[in-house]
Amino acid sequence: MPDETLTHLDENGAARMVDVSAKVAAAREAIAAGEVQMRPRTLALIQEGGIVKGDVLAVARVAGIMAAKRTPELIPLCHPLPITGASVEFTFDAARSVVNIVARVRCTGATGVEMEALTAVSAAALTIYDMAKAVDRGMRIQNIRLIEKHGGKSGDLILETLE
């Protein structure tokens, strides 16, 4: 059963960065996912490389990886971590008119990389929106979530299985 105390708050309720100096460095991995829903024609343009701004998925992939590396600059109480690997992959669900996003982040450190994986998915989704908004302002970024985490004292957590 997880500890239900809020570790980012001190005894007075003030925000603090958790001290992880006593924790042992371990191999850690987190997988997060999300999606961008759009009109079918927008999805087709992305698949065909027909968006005027360029290769949407290539730019979104780089944005996601960069965001994972810069997470502590975006999320105030996150620790800077020595990320050893980050990837962002895309699949299409034509029936739902969705671009699915999956980010995997790895490190060897004293704390996990869940926030880095979630930030990678978020930045990739925002980049897809930014690059395709000229043809579809009704796109929806949705269902961003942690899928799995591995390593560290708390061990493995598998919340869902990717298809």
ABEGO torsion letter per residue (X at the ends): XBBABBAABBAAGBBBBBBAAABBBBBBBBBBBBBBBBBAAAAAAAAAGABAAEBAAAAAAAAAAAAAAAAAAABAABBBBBBABBBBBBBBBAAAGBBBBBBBBBBBBABBAAAAAAAAAAAAAAAAAAAAAAABAABBBBGBBBABBBEEAAEBBBABBBX
